[in-house]
Amino acid sequence: MRLRNIPGSREAIAKSRWCIQEPEQYKGNWHQVFANKNPIHIEIGMGKGRFLMAKAKENPETNYIGIEKYSSVLLRALQKMEEEPLENIRFIRMEAESIADVFGEGEVGKIYLNFSDPWPKDRHAKRRLTSRQFFARYHQILQKEGCVEFKTDNQNLFDFSLGEVTEAGWKLDGHTRDLHHDEAMVQGNIMTEYEERFSSMGNPIYKLIASR
């Protein structure tokens, strides 16, 4: 379970140079934050940052932005960054619904969704990060050649997501119901904290890649 109430977490986030406090002011101009024009990839619901930091180390010519709504979880990522700074990463504490207010049209090259909240009740379907409503938001900010990569251990959420890709008018570039035994799709895979935990329990990991 994610921690949600660490005293002082919001104050620490407000002081951190790694966390952007007013991200809306950089809409369409994120290259100013990184002082370069390298591609920008984002992870929505980045947790403690393990995946994002590994990607940033592997790809120093790509800029990464991690989005997380829980202050106490984001704090863990900031603490890691203090120990091992990576200049091609920044963080935002915000709700995912606001991404189109933060990024300009075609400003993002790739979106990662890793082990997102399944929101199991039907009435909450539009809150799922792979809902058609969110794909509409992704459409606004992604480059034409951009894509969304989604991983989960939740079969119901994965089945829902496959249907939403089609309903949103997107196309499946690839998908698997057992990532760790799929030789093609597992290439270059970076495991998140949740992925490592779930796979150690014998749970299959599902993955899809979608583009327009």
JOMO-V163851 format. One line per field, one symbol per residue. ss: DSSP state (A for helix, B for strand, O for the rest). A space follows every 10 residues. Layout:
BEGIN
ss = ???
END
This chain:
BEGIN
ss = OOOOOOOOAA AAAAAOOOBO OOAAAAOOOO AAAAOOOOBB BBBBOOOOOA AAAAAAAAOO OBBBBBBBOO AAAAAAAAAA AAAOOOOOBB BBBOOAAAAA AAOOOOOBBB BBBBOOOOOO OAAAAAAOOO OAAAAAAAAA ABBBBBBBBB BBOOAAAAAA AAAAAAAOOO BBBBBBOOAA AOOOOOOOOO OOAAAAAAAA OOOOOBBBBB BO
END
